[in-house]
Amino acid sequence: MQLLRVTMQERPWKMKRSFSRSTLGGQKGFSEIDLKLEMVSQDALRRTLFPLGGLTKGFVKKIAAENRLHHVLQKKESMGICFVGKRNFENFILQYLQPRPGKFISIEDNKVLGTHKGWFLYTLGQRANIGGLREPWYVVEKDGTRGDVLVAPRTDHPALYRDLLRTGRVHWVAEEPPAALVRDKMMECHFRFRHQMALVPCVLTLNQDGTVWVTAVKAVRALALGQFAVFYKGGECLGSGKILRLGPSAYTLQKGRSRPDVAVEGSSIGRGDSPGQGPTL
């Protein structure tokens, strides 16, 4: 294999092999990579080659510039779903899924504000385009059973914030949970669930079935079922688990409602479920 020479520093550009777990979490420019590696097995990582080694995106662009690869530099970065492209997202989805009309309902007073073509077209935290309303409203909950989308005014509404979630069985990059977590059943670390979001301090509580409760030190905006919580400690990507349950929102706790909080897609978490009691899914 012919090695491309980096003229900037006159050193060969070599392929880097990973011999152990991913430790890219704390390095600038690698947030996208570790969000891909967190579900890869340790056996596969030992045999994986990383063509760009430890280079950041900015440095790779400098290599491209020095080698006159202008088409690489001019290419826009993908900020959405790459295979959808410039098409309208709603129209694209409705080519494959039948419309399921429902209502936009205010979480504050249960007032019907408008209608939509399907709850699956929306994600928590996004702005809901409700015809006839001047002020912006944001999706805070979805009820897949009834087909309703609950919305709230303001992008920082407390209904968007939660500090508790439960994952499915965690995939640990090192093939087993950290020793401290096994020993104490609890461990402080960090997590994220979106690309480029800041790491959030949290406490993991390990359950007997391999799932974990994640308690964030500070409430986090727009947690959603189906996303992956990726865990980090000391700059190392430990692994991840699919978010299957959500705790009550800050708004629910403030209002002191007795009903269980309705999470995304009709799933809920009851009052009897807590990290200390180790509920079952």
Backbone as JSON, one array per atom type, in Angstrom:
{
  "sequence": "MQLLRVTMQERPWKMKRSFSRSTLGGQKGFSEIDLKLEMVSQDALRRTLFPLGGLTKGFVKKIAAENRLHHVLQKKESMGICFVGKRNFENFILQYLQPRPGKFISIEDNKVLGTHKGWFLYTLGQRANIGGLREPWYVVEKDGTRGDVLVAPRTDHPALYRDLLRTGRVHWVAEEPPAALVRDKMMECHFRFRHQMALVPCVLTLNQDGTVWVTAVKAVRALALGQFAVFYKGGECLGSGKILRLGPSAYTLQKGRSRPDVAVEGSSIGRGDSPGQGPTL",
  "N": [[0.84, -1.19, 0.0], [0.65, 2.12, -0.96], [1.87, 4.9, 0.76], [0.4, 7.99, 1.57], [2.01, 11.04, 1.56], [2.33, 13.47, 4.05], [2.8, 16.65, 3.47], [2.91, 18.83, 5.09], [4.09, 18.27, 7.57], [6.02, 16.58, 6.79], [5.85, 13.79, 7.27], [5.02, 10.32, 7.22], [1.71, 9.25, 6.43], [-0.07, 7.03, 8.12], [-1.87, 3.94, 8.5], [-3.78, 3.23, 11.34], [-4.02, 0.81, 13.84], [-6.43, -0.54, 16.05], [-5.93, -1.88, 19.16], [-7.25, -2.3, 21.48], [-9.88, -1.28, 23.68], [-12.06, 1.5, 22.78], [-10.67, 4.69, 23.08], [-11.28, 7.23, 22.4], [-12.99, 9.14, 23.29], [-12.29, 11.45, 24.78], [-10.88, 13.1, 23.08], [-10.44, 15.89, 21.0], [-12.56, 16.34, 18.23], [-13.36, 13.74, 17.86], [-15.91, 13.01, 18.57], [-17.91, 12.09, 16.89], [-16.89, 9.7, 15.96], [-16.63, 8.01, 18.24], [-19.26, 7.66, 18.85], [-20.0, 5.91, 16.95], [-18.41, 3.69, 17.41], [-19.2, 2.64, 19.83], [-20.88, 0.43, 19.84], [-19.47, -1.61, 18.77], [-17.87, -4.77, 18.91], [-15.31, -5.93, 21.2], [-13.62, -7.85, 20.11], [-13.84, -7.33, 17.39], [-12.8, -4.74, 17.3], [-10.13, -5.18, 17.87], [-9.18, -6.02, 15.47], [-9.47, -3.98, 13.77], [-8.75, -1.42, 11.42], [-7.88, 1.96, 11.38], [-7.91, 4.27, 9.07], [-7.31, 7.02, 9.21], [-6.05, 7.27, 11.55], [-4.97, 9.02, 14.38], [-5.76, 11.52, 13.55], [-7.34, 14.71, 13.38], [-10.42, 16.15, 12.07], [-9.96, 18.71, 11.07], [-7.2, 18.65, 10.54], [-7.09, 16.7, 8.57], [-8.4, 18.02, 6.52], [-6.48, 19.92, 5.94], [-4.53, 18.31, 4.85], [-5.88, 17.52, 2.56], [-6.06, 19.99, 1.25], [-3.35, 20.56, 0.71], [-2.83, 18.6, -1.09], [-4.35, 19.28, -3.18], [-7.02, 18.46, -3.28], [-9.63, 19.63, -3.88], [-12.33, 19.17, -4.2], [-13.0, 17.72, -2.0], [-12.7, 19.54, 0.06], [-14.66, 21.39, -0.6], [-17.0, 20.06, -0.32], [-20.09, 19.91, 1.3], [-20.87, 19.38, 4.74], [-22.79, 16.71, 6.09], [-25.75, 17.37, 7.76], [-28.07, 16.24, 8.49], [-30.29, 13.53, 7.84], [-28.56, 11.63, 5.73], [-29.35, 10.14, 3.43], [-31.79, 11.16, 2.79], [-31.43, 13.69, 1.86], [-32.12, 16.74, 0.14], [-34.8, 16.57, 0.16], [-38.19, 17.03, 1.36], [-38.69, 16.11, 4.67], [-41.03, 15.12, 5.91], [-42.68, 14.46, 3.72], [-41.08, 12.5, 2.58], [-41.05, 10.42, 4.56], [-43.77, 9.78, 4.6], [-44.05, 8.45, 2.25], [-43.54, 5.88, 2.82], [-44.84, 5.17, 5.15], [-48.16, 4.91, 6.33], [-50.32, 7.7, 6.75], [-51.19, 8.81, 10.03], [-53.39, 10.48, 11.35], [-53.55, 12.88, 13.98], [-53.71, 14.78, 17.06], [-52.38, 17.94, 18.09], [-51.66, 18.72, 21.32], [-51.82, 20.89, 24.08], [-49.62, 20.65, 26.77], [-50.03, 21.96, 29.07], [-52.72, 22.77, 29.51], [-54.28, 20.93, 28.25], [-55.5, 21.7, 25.9], [-56.62, 21.47, 22.56], [-54.6, 22.24, 19.91], [-54.17, 21.97, 17.22], [-53.82, 19.86, 14.29], [-52.08, 16.89, 13.06], [-50.21, 14.75, 10.77], [-49.16, 12.4, 11.68], [-47.74, 10.98, 14.57], [-45.22, 9.91, 14.46], [-43.71, 11.5, 12.88], [-42.42, 13.38, 14.29], [-39.97, 14.46, 16.69], [-38.78, 14.51, 20.07], [-38.33, 17.71, 21.43], [-38.15, 19.16, 19.07], [-39.36, 21.88, 17.03], [-42.8, 22.32, 16.67], [-44.69, 22.7, 13.88], [-47.42, 24.35, 13.91], [-50.29, 25.23, 12.4], [-51.64, 28.54, 12.2], [-50.78, 29.51, 14.64], [-48.87, 31.94, 16.25], [-46.8, 32.02, 18.12], [-43.95, 29.96, 18.9], [-44.17, 26.41, 19.42], [-43.17, 23.43, 21.12], [-42.32, 19.97, 20.78], [-42.98, 17.78, 23.39], [-43.87, 15.36, 24.39], [-44.98, 12.15, 23.12], [-47.76, 10.26, 22.23], [-48.14, 7.22, 21.2], [-50.24, 5.44, 21.15], [-52.72, 6.79, 21.24], [-52.15, 8.61, 19.31], [-51.55, 11.24, 19.72], [-49.69, 14.32, 19.94], [-47.97, 15.92, 22.35], [-47.41, 19.25, 23.24], [-45.47, 22.16, 24.16], [-45.09, 25.6, 25.12], [-42.2, 27.62, 24.45], [-38.75, 26.92, 24.15], [-37.29, 26.11, 26.28], [-38.96, 24.89, 28.07], [-39.98, 23.29, 31.11], [-41.1, 20.77, 30.72], [-39.59, 19.55, 28.83], [-37.36, 18.59, 30.03], [-35.52, 16.06, 31.69], [-34.13, 13.91, 34.22], [-33.64, 11.27, 34.55], [-33.26, 8.0, 33.29], [-33.69, 4.74, 31.81], [-31.79, 2.16, 30.41], [-31.6, -0.44, 27.87], [-30.05, -3.69, 27.93], [-26.67, -3.15, 28.48], [-24.1, -2.61, 26.11], [-20.87, -3.23, 26.6], [-17.79, -1.95, 25.67], [-15.41, -3.12, 26.42], [-16.25, -5.64, 26.87], [-17.21, -6.37, 29.36], [-18.78, -5.05, 32.35], [-17.44, -2.07, 33.97], [-15.09, -2.57, 36.64], [-15.52, -1.15, 39.02], [-18.23, -0.53, 38.88], [-19.39, -3.05, 38.95], [-18.59, -3.88, 41.46], [-19.62, -1.92, 43.29], [-22.16, -1.48, 42.39], [-22.96, 0.97, 41.59], [-21.82, 3.89, 39.85], [-19.97, 6.79, 39.1], [-19.92, 8.7, 36.14], [-19.87, 9.92, 32.75], [-22.24, 10.83, 30.18], [-23.66, 10.89, 26.86], [-26.18, 11.49, 24.34], [-26.56, 12.45, 21.9], [-24.94, 13.45, 18.87], [-22.15, 15.54, 19.17], [-23.09, 16.82, 21.45], [-22.52, 18.2, 24.73], [-20.73, 16.38, 27.24], [-22.49, 14.79, 29.86], [-22.51, 14.8, 33.33], [-23.16, 11.93, 35.36], [-24.77, 9.29, 37.28], [-24.46, 5.85, 37.25], [-26.55, 3.06, 37.79], [-26.36, -0.26, 38.27], [-28.31, -2.95, 37.13], [-29.53, -6.31, 37.79], [-30.09, -7.61, 35.42], [-28.38, -6.59, 33.56], [-29.07, -4.17, 32.51], [-29.08, -0.58, 32.94], [-29.78, 2.09, 35.21], [-29.72, 5.53, 34.61], [-28.83, 8.39, 36.14], [-28.87, 11.69, 35.77], [-26.78, 14.39, 36.75], [-27.72, 16.91, 36.37], [-30.79, 18.01, 34.99], [-31.62, 16.98, 31.66], [-32.16, 18.13, 28.33], [-34.69, 17.06, 26.08], [-34.5, 14.17, 26.04], [-35.03, 10.98, 24.56], [-36.86, 8.02, 23.78], [-35.36, 5.16, 22.25], [-33.04, 6.37, 21.39], [-29.45, 6.16, 21.87], [-27.71, 5.94, 24.87], [-24.52, 6.88, 25.51], [-21.64, 6.0, 27.24], [-18.96, 7.41, 29.18], [-15.74, 7.58, 30.72], [-13.02, 9.08, 32.21], [-12.0, 9.94, 29.7], [-12.42, 7.75, 28.13], [-14.42, 5.76, 26.0], [-16.89, 3.83, 27.2], [-19.1, 2.23, 26.51], [-22.52, 1.5, 25.53], [-26.12, 1.9, 25.84], [-29.43, 1.23, 24.74], [-32.0, 3.6, 25.05], [-34.78, 2.89, 26.9], [-36.69, 3.54, 28.78], [-38.05, 6.45, 30.35], [-37.69, 8.83, 32.96], [-39.91, 10.92, 34.98], [-40.75, 14.2, 33.73], [-39.33, 17.46, 34.44], [-41.39, 19.23, 34.58], [-43.62, 17.64, 35.21], [-42.85, 16.82, 37.77], [-42.82, 19.28, 39.07], [-45.51, 19.97, 38.96], [-46.57, 17.99, 40.45], [-48.12, 15.77, 39.72], [-50.21, 12.86, 39.92], [-50.45, 10.88, 38.06], [-48.57, 8.49, 36.09], [-45.7, 9.53, 34.25], [-46.01, 10.13, 30.8], [-44.03, 8.77, 28.48], [-42.02, 8.78, 25.48], [-43.77, 7.71, 22.58], [-45.9, 6.43, 23.82], [-44.93, 4.87, 25.89], [-44.37, 4.4, 29.4], [-43.31, 5.34, 32.73], [-43.7, 4.06, 35.83], [-44.76, 5.06, 39.21], [-43.71, 3.3, 41.02], [-41.35, 2.46, 39.98], [-37.97, 2.76, 40.31], [-34.47, 3.64, 40.54], [-33.42, 2.49, 42.85], [-35.14, 0.42, 43.45], [-34.99, -1.37, 41.43], [-36.66, -2.06, 38.98], [-38.35, -4.18, 36.63], [-38.23, -4.55, 33.06]],
  "CA": [[0.0, 0.0, 0.0], [1.44, 3.33, -1.05], [1.5, 5.84, 1.8], [0.29, 9.39, 1.18], [2.91, 11.82, 2.38], [1.8, 14.73, 4.55], [3.87, 17.61, 3.23], [2.94, 19.85, 6.13], [5.06, 17.91, 8.6], [6.96, 15.64, 6.19], [5.83, 12.5, 7.94], [4.08, 9.43, 6.52], [0.35, 9.09, 6.92], [-0.18, 5.58, 8.23], [-3.09, 3.39, 9.05], [-3.63, 2.93, 12.76], [-4.8, -0.34, 14.28], [-6.89, -0.48, 17.43], [-5.67, -3.15, 19.84], [-8.06, -2.42, 22.68], [-11.13, -0.52, 23.71], [-12.0, 2.86, 22.24], [-10.3, 5.74, 24.03], [-11.37, 8.45, 21.62], [-14.01, 10.02, 23.82], [-11.82, 12.72, 25.3], [-10.06, 13.81, 22.11], [-11.17, 16.84, 20.16], [-12.8, 15.92, 16.87], [-13.7, 12.33, 17.76], [-17.24, 12.74, 19.14], [-18.71, 11.33, 15.93], [-16.33, 8.37, 15.83], [-16.92, 7.13, 19.36], [-20.68, 7.33, 18.8], [-20.12, 4.77, 16.03], [-17.67, 2.55, 17.92], [-19.67, 2.16, 21.12], [-21.59, -0.84, 19.71], [-18.58, -2.58, 18.13], [-17.32, -5.7, 19.88], [-13.88, -5.85, 21.46], [-12.94, -8.73, 19.17], [-13.78, -6.63, 16.11], [-11.92, -3.58, 17.44], [-8.73, -5.63, 17.83], [-8.83, -6.29, 14.07], [-9.93, -2.83, 12.99], [-7.79, -0.41, 10.98], [-8.42, 3.32, 11.26], [-7.04, 4.9, 8.06], [-6.88, 8.38, 9.57], [-5.32, 7.22, 12.81], [-5.39, 9.99, 15.4], [-5.89, 12.84, 12.94], [-8.63, 15.39, 13.52], [-11.04, 16.54, 10.81], [-9.27, 19.9, 10.58], [-5.91, 18.28, 9.98], [-7.35, 15.97, 7.33], [-8.71, 19.03, 5.51], [-5.22, 20.53, 5.54], [-3.91, 17.34, 3.95], [-6.61, 17.62, 1.29], [-5.69, 21.25, 0.6], [-1.99, 20.45, 0.22], [-2.82, 17.66, -2.21], [-5.26, 19.87, -4.17], [-8.28, 17.71, -3.33], [-10.56, 20.72, -3.59], [-13.71, 18.66, -4.13], [-13.2, 17.29, -0.62], [-12.85, 20.74, 0.88], [-15.88, 22.11, -0.94], [-18.18, 19.24, -0.02], [-20.78, 20.31, 2.52], [-21.04, 18.31, 5.7], [-24.17, 16.28, 6.28], [-26.28, 17.79, 9.05], [-29.32, 15.54, 8.73], [-30.27, 12.15, 7.36], [-27.86, 11.81, 4.46], [-30.02, 9.55, 2.27], [-32.99, 11.94, 2.48], [-30.97, 14.82, 1.05], [-32.85, 18.0, 0.2], [-36.24, 16.33, 0.12], [-38.97, 17.31, 2.56], [-38.64, 14.92, 5.51], [-42.38, 14.6, 6.12], [-43.12, 13.8, 2.48], [-40.27, 11.29, 2.41], [-41.53, 9.38, 5.47], [-45.12, 9.37, 4.24], [-43.98, 7.55, 1.11], [-43.35, 4.53, 3.33], [-45.76, 4.93, 6.25], [-49.49, 5.47, 6.16], [-50.61, 8.8, 7.68], [-52.0, 8.5, 11.21], [-53.76, 11.81, 11.85], [-53.7, 13.04, 15.42], [-53.87, 16.15, 17.56], [-51.39, 18.65, 18.9], [-52.34, 19.06, 22.56], [-51.0, 21.63, 25.03], [-49.39, 19.88, 27.98], [-50.37, 22.78, 30.22], [-54.16, 22.84, 29.78], [-54.94, 19.9, 27.43], [-56.22, 22.32, 24.8], [-56.23, 21.03, 21.22], [-54.05, 23.4, 19.19], [-54.13, 21.71, 15.79], [-53.73, 18.45, 13.91], [-50.88, 16.48, 12.34], [-50.4, 13.57, 9.93], [-48.59, 11.21, 12.3], [-46.83, 11.28, 15.67], [-43.88, 9.42, 14.13], [-43.02, 12.52, 12.09], [-41.85, 14.36, 15.22], [-39.07, 13.99, 17.74], [-38.82, 15.38, 21.23], [-37.5, 18.91, 21.4], [-38.23, 19.92, 17.83], [-40.47, 22.83, 16.93], [-43.98, 21.79, 16.0], [-45.29, 23.71, 13.01], [-48.87, 24.29, 14.08], [-50.89, 26.31, 11.62], [-52.47, 29.53, 12.87], [-50.19, 29.96, 15.91], [-47.73, 32.82, 16.03], [-45.73, 31.66, 19.02], [-43.44, 28.6, 18.67], [-44.46, 25.35, 20.37], [-42.18, 22.37, 20.98], [-42.78, 18.63, 21.11], [-42.46, 17.34, 24.68], [-44.24, 13.96, 24.57], [-45.76, 11.56, 22.03], [-48.57, 9.13, 22.65], [-48.32, 6.41, 20.0], [-51.51, 4.72, 21.22], [-53.79, 7.72, 20.84], [-51.71, 9.38, 18.16], [-51.43, 12.66, 20.07], [-48.38, 14.91, 20.18], [-48.09, 16.95, 23.37], [-46.49, 20.34, 22.96], [-45.35, 23.18, 25.19], [-44.48, 26.84, 24.64], [-40.82, 27.87, 24.85], [-37.76, 25.87, 23.9], [-36.72, 25.68, 27.56], [-40.06, 24.51, 28.96], [-39.56, 22.19, 31.99], [-41.59, 19.47, 30.24], [-38.56, 19.0, 27.95], [-36.18, 18.21, 30.81], [-35.58, 14.88, 32.55], [-32.82, 13.55, 34.78], [-33.6, 9.84, 34.82], [-33.6, 7.11, 32.18], [-33.22, 3.37, 31.92], [-31.38, 1.6, 29.12], [-31.63, -1.88, 27.71], [-28.78, -4.3, 28.34], [-25.57, -2.31, 27.99], [-22.98, -3.2, 25.39], [-19.61, -2.67, 27.09], [-16.76, -2.11, 24.66], [-14.42, -4.04, 26.97], [-16.95, -6.92, 27.0], [-17.77, -6.54, 30.69], [-18.94, -3.76, 33.03], [-16.27, -1.63, 34.74], [-14.98, -3.24, 37.93], [-16.13, -0.33, 40.08], [-19.68, -0.65, 38.77], [-19.74, -4.4, 39.41], [-18.35, -3.95, 42.91], [-20.46, -1.01, 44.08], [-23.47, -1.4, 41.75], [-23.14, 2.36, 41.18], [-20.57, 4.48, 39.39], [-20.05, 8.12, 38.48], [-19.28, 8.81, 34.84], [-20.54, 10.9, 31.88], [-22.93, 10.23, 29.03], [-24.29, 11.75, 25.85], [-27.09, 10.72, 23.51], [-26.59, 13.1, 20.59], [-23.66, 13.84, 18.32], [-21.63, 16.87, 19.47], [-23.58, 17.41, 22.69], [-21.56, 18.16, 25.81], [-20.87, 15.24, 28.13], [-23.32, 15.08, 31.02], [-22.17, 13.99, 34.5], [-24.27, 11.1, 35.78], [-24.5, 8.13, 38.12], [-25.04, 4.63, 36.73], [-26.95, 2.03, 38.74], [-26.4, -1.52, 37.52], [-29.35, -3.91, 37.48], [-29.11, -7.7, 37.65], [-30.26, -8.08, 34.04], [-27.41, -5.94, 32.68], [-29.52, -2.83, 32.15], [-28.66, 0.42, 33.93], [-30.44, 3.37, 35.4], [-28.81, 6.67, 34.45], [-29.33, 9.57, 36.83], [-28.05, 12.84, 35.4], [-26.58, 15.36, 37.82], [-28.59, 18.02, 36.01], [-31.8, 17.59, 34.01], [-31.16, 17.07, 30.28], [-33.24, 18.47, 27.4], [-35.11, 16.25, 24.94], [-34.22, 12.74, 26.03], [-36.08, 10.28, 23.8], [-36.73, 6.58, 23.64], [-34.77, 4.71, 20.99], [-31.69, 6.88, 21.27], [-28.47, 5.41, 22.64], [-26.91, 6.64, 25.86], [-23.14, 6.42, 25.38], [-21.0, 6.28, 28.52], [-17.55, 7.76, 29.15], [-15.06, 7.83, 31.99], [-11.6, 9.32, 32.03], [-11.66, 10.05, 28.3], [-12.63, 6.47, 27.47], [-15.78, 5.37, 25.67], [-17.1, 2.55, 27.88], [-20.13, 1.44, 25.86], [-23.79, 2.21, 25.4], [-27.36, 1.16, 25.98], [-30.58, 1.87, 24.12], [-32.91, 4.19, 26.03], [-36.06, 2.21, 26.84], [-37.64, 4.19, 29.68], [-37.71, 7.79, 30.79], [-38.28, 9.27, 34.2], [-40.83, 12.05, 34.83], [-40.14, 15.47, 33.35], [-39.29, 18.47, 35.49], [-42.73, 19.83, 34.65], [-44.45, 16.69, 35.95], [-42.44, 16.87, 39.17], [-43.25, 20.57, 39.6], [-46.96, 19.97, 39.09], [-46.92, 17.0, 41.44], [-49.21, 14.93, 39.24], [-50.21, 11.5, 40.43], [-50.38, 9.91, 36.97], [-47.21, 8.27, 35.62], [-45.34, 10.38, 33.12], [-46.07, 9.46, 29.51], [-42.79, 8.97, 27.75], [-42.18, 8.78, 24.03], [-44.45, 6.62, 21.89], [-46.86, 5.76, 24.66], [-44.31, 4.14, 26.99], [-44.42, 5.19, 30.62], [-42.56, 4.85, 33.88], [-44.61, 4.17, 36.96], [-44.21, 5.61, 40.44], [-42.99, 2.28, 41.75], [-40.09, 2.16, 39.32], [-36.91, 3.68, 40.67], [-33.19, 2.96, 40.49], [-33.18, 1.73, 44.06], [-36.01, -0.74, 43.53], [-34.63, -2.29, 40.36], [-37.83, -2.57, 38.29], [-38.12, -4.98, 35.44], [-38.8, -3.98, 31.84]],
  "C": [[0.88, 1.25, 0.0], [0.95, 4.34, -0.03], [1.47, 7.26, 1.25], [1.17, 10.21, 2.1], [2.28, 13.16, 2.75], [2.9, 15.76, 4.45], [3.99, 18.64, 4.34], [4.0, 19.54, 7.18], [6.09, 16.9, 8.09], [7.02, 14.33, 6.97], [4.8, 11.62, 7.26], [2.74, 9.37, 7.23], [0.06, 7.61, 6.94], [-1.53, 5.17, 8.79], [-2.83, 2.95, 10.49], [-4.54, 1.77, 13.14], [-5.21, -0.15, 15.74], [-6.7, -1.85, 18.08], [-6.55, -3.34, 21.07], [-9.3, -1.55, 22.57], [-10.95, 0.89, 23.15], [-11.65, 3.85, 23.33], [-10.39, 7.1, 23.37], [-12.27, 9.5, 22.25], [-13.51, 11.37, 24.27], [-11.03, 13.54, 24.32], [-10.91, 14.69, 21.22], [-11.32, 16.29, 18.75], [-13.25, 14.49, 16.73], [-15.08, 12.01, 18.3], [-18.08, 11.9, 18.19], [-18.21, 9.89, 15.84], [-16.73, 7.49, 17.0], [-18.41, 6.82, 19.44], [-20.95, 6.22, 17.81], [-19.5, 3.52, 16.65], [-18.28, 1.93, 19.17], [-20.44, 0.85, 21.03], [-20.74, -1.92, 19.04], [-17.97, -3.48, 19.2], [-15.82, -5.52, 20.04], [-13.09, -6.7, 20.47], [-12.79, -8.05, 17.81], [-12.82, -5.45, 16.18], [-10.45, -3.99, 17.35], [-8.25, -5.83, 16.39], [-9.17, -5.11, 13.16], [-8.77, -1.89, 12.65], [-8.48, 0.93, 10.85], [-7.5, 4.1, 10.31], [-6.52, 6.28, 8.45], [-6.2, 8.43, 10.93], [-5.86, 8.2, 13.83], [-5.57, 11.39, 14.85], [-7.28, 13.42, 13.15], [-9.15, 15.77, 12.14], [-10.33, 17.76, 10.21], [-7.94, 19.59, 9.94], [-6.06, 17.54, 8.67], [-7.67, 16.96, 6.2], [-7.44, 19.74, 5.04], [-4.46, 19.61, 4.58], [-4.56, 17.43, 2.57], [-6.21, 18.87, 0.52], [-4.3, 21.16, -0.02], [-1.88, 19.51, -0.98], [-3.85, 18.04, -3.27], [-6.54, 19.04, -4.36], [-9.42, 18.68, -2.99], [-12.01, 20.23, -3.49], [-14.04, 18.16, -2.72], [-13.46, 18.48, 0.28], [-14.18, 21.44, 0.64], [-17.15, 21.33, -0.61], [-18.79, 19.66, 1.31], [-20.95, 19.11, 3.44], [-22.52, 17.98, 5.88], [-24.63, 16.64, 7.68], [-27.59, 17.07, 9.39], [-29.2, 14.09, 8.32], [-29.74, 12.17, 5.93], [-28.64, 11.27, 3.26], [-31.32, 10.27, 1.91], [-32.61, 13.12, 1.6], [-31.82, 16.06, 1.25], [-34.36, 17.82, 0.18], [-36.91, 16.7, 1.44], [-39.07, 16.04, 3.39], [-40.02, 14.3, 5.68], [-42.88, 13.86, 4.88], [-42.36, 12.51, 2.24], [-40.8, 10.16, 3.29], [-42.9, 8.87, 5.06], [-45.18, 8.57, 2.94], [-43.94, 6.09, 1.56], [-44.31, 4.18, 4.47], [-47.1, 5.6, 5.97], [-49.71, 6.61, 7.17], [-51.47, 8.3, 8.84], [-52.36, 9.82, 11.87], [-53.98, 11.81, 13.36], [-53.77, 14.51, 15.79], [-52.6, 16.66, 18.22], [-52.14, 19.13, 20.15], [-51.37, 19.77, 23.5], [-50.86, 20.81, 26.31], [-49.84, 20.65, 29.21], [-51.86, 22.78, 30.54], [-54.98, 21.85, 28.95], [-55.77, 20.47, 26.29], [-55.7, 21.8, 23.47], [-55.83, 22.25, 20.4], [-54.04, 23.21, 17.68], [-54.07, 20.21, 15.54], [-52.44, 18.18, 13.15], [-51.17, 15.19, 11.59], [-49.81, 12.29, 10.54], [-47.59, 11.58, 13.38], [-45.4, 10.88, 15.37], [-43.08, 10.42, 13.3], [-42.27, 13.51, 12.98], [-40.93, 13.69, 16.23], [-39.09, 14.98, 18.88], [-37.86, 16.55, 21.08], [-37.62, 19.73, 20.14], [-39.44, 20.86, 17.85], [-41.61, 22.18, 16.14], [-44.62, 22.89, 15.17], [-46.81, 23.56, 13.04], [-49.49, 25.51, 13.4], [-51.76, 27.23, 12.46], [-51.91, 30.05, 14.18], [-48.96, 30.8, 15.63], [-46.54, 32.41, 16.88], [-45.26, 30.22, 18.74], [-43.83, 27.65, 19.8], [-43.52, 24.19, 20.08], [-42.72, 21.04, 21.47], [-42.13, 18.18, 22.42], [-42.8, 15.88, 24.98], [-44.99, 13.48, 23.35], [-46.5, 10.35, 22.56], [-48.9, 8.3, 21.4], [-49.64, 5.66, 19.98], [-52.66, 5.6, 20.73], [-53.43, 8.52, 19.59], [-51.54, 10.85, 18.44], [-49.97, 13.06, 20.26], [-48.57, 16.04, 21.18], [-47.01, 18.0, 23.16], [-46.51, 21.36, 24.09], [-44.74, 24.44, 24.59], [-43.05, 26.96, 25.18], [-39.92, 26.65, 24.66], [-37.13, 25.35, 25.18], [-37.8, 25.3, 28.56], [-39.63, 23.32, 29.81], [-40.06, 20.81, 31.56], [-40.58, 18.79, 29.31], [-37.39, 18.41, 28.72], [-36.45, 17.02, 31.73], [-34.18, 14.57, 33.07], [-32.68, 12.05, 35.04], [-34.0, 9.04, 33.58], [-33.11, 5.71, 32.5], [-32.91, 2.84, 30.53], [-31.74, 0.12, 29.05], [-30.3, -2.44, 28.19], [-27.62, -3.55, 27.67], [-24.54, -3.15, 27.25], [-21.71, -2.5, 25.88], [-18.53, -2.97, 26.06], [-15.71, -3.12, 25.12], [-15.01, -5.4, 27.29], [-17.51, -7.2, 28.38], [-17.88, -5.19, 31.37], [-17.66, -3.37, 33.77], [-16.27, -2.26, 36.13], [-15.66, -2.47, 39.05], [-17.64, -0.43, 40.06], [-20.14, -2.02, 39.25], [-19.63, -4.48, 40.93], [-19.37, -3.15, 43.71], [-21.89, -0.91, 43.58], [-23.82, 0.03, 41.32], [-21.79, 2.93, 40.77], [-20.82, 5.85, 38.76], [-19.32, 8.08, 37.14], [-19.96, 9.94, 34.06], [-21.28, 10.15, 30.78], [-23.36, 11.32, 28.07], [-25.21, 10.87, 25.02], [-27.28, 11.36, 22.14], [-25.18, 13.46, 20.18], [-23.36, 15.28, 18.68], [-22.21, 17.5, 20.73], [-22.51, 17.28, 23.78], [-21.8, 16.93, 26.69], [-21.6, 15.66, 29.4], [-22.88, 14.21, 32.2], [-23.39, 13.19, 34.96], [-23.8, 10.01, 36.73], [-25.2, 6.93, 37.5], [-25.39, 3.69, 37.88], [-27.16, 0.75, 37.96], [-27.49, -2.44, 38.05], [-28.87, -5.33, 37.2], [-29.19, -8.21, 36.21], [-29.32, -7.39, 33.06], [-27.84, -4.58, 32.19], [-29.0, -1.85, 33.21], [-29.67, 1.56, 34.02], [-29.39, 4.45, 35.27], [-29.46, 7.87, 35.11], [-28.39, 10.73, 36.53], [-27.94, 13.8, 36.58], [-27.49, 16.57, 37.62], [-29.55, 17.57, 34.92], [-31.33, 17.9, 32.59], [-32.35, 17.31, 29.36], [-33.43, 17.39, 26.33], [-34.54, 14.83, 24.9], [-35.34, 12.02, 25.3], [-35.8, 8.79, 23.75], [-36.14, 6.23, 22.27], [-33.39, 5.26, 20.73], [-30.75, 6.02, 22.11], [-27.74, 6.33, 23.61], [-25.51, 6.04, 25.81], [-22.36, 6.9, 26.6], [-19.49, 6.48, 28.39], [-17.01, 7.9, 30.57], [-13.57, 7.98, 31.73], [-11.16, 9.38, 30.58], [-11.86, 8.78, 27.51], [-14.11, 6.23, 27.2], [-16.01, 3.96, 26.21], [-18.07, 1.63, 27.14], [-21.43, 2.21, 25.81], [-24.97, 1.28, 25.63], [-28.5, 1.94, 25.35], [-31.54, 2.36, 25.19], [-34.3, 3.57, 25.86], [-37.12, 2.83, 27.74], [-37.12, 5.55, 30.09], [-38.39, 8.09, 32.12], [-39.21, 10.45, 33.96], [-40.09, 13.33, 34.47], [-40.13, 16.42, 34.55], [-40.65, 19.12, 35.67], [-43.67, 18.94, 35.45], [-44.13, 16.76, 37.44], [-42.89, 18.18, 39.82], [-44.75, 20.59, 39.86], [-47.43, 18.95, 40.13], [-48.06, 16.11, 41.02], [-49.09, 13.52, 39.77], [-50.07, 10.48, 39.31], [-48.94, 9.69, 36.57], [-46.94, 9.12, 34.39], [-45.37, 9.58, 31.83], [-44.8, 9.78, 28.74], [-43.08, 8.9, 26.27], [-42.94, 7.54, 23.57], [-45.3, 5.77, 22.83], [-46.26, 4.95, 25.8], [-44.32, 5.01, 28.22], [-43.58, 4.56, 31.7], [-43.41, 5.08, 35.11], [-43.94, 4.69, 38.2], [-43.42, 4.57, 41.22], [-41.64, 1.94, 41.17], [-39.05, 3.2, 39.72], [-35.59, 2.92, 40.65], [-32.96, 2.06, 41.7], [-33.98, 0.46, 44.14], [-35.77, -1.75, 42.42], [-35.81, -2.89, 39.66], [-37.44, -3.44, 37.11], [-38.78, -4.32, 34.25], [-39.87, -4.86, 31.3]]
}
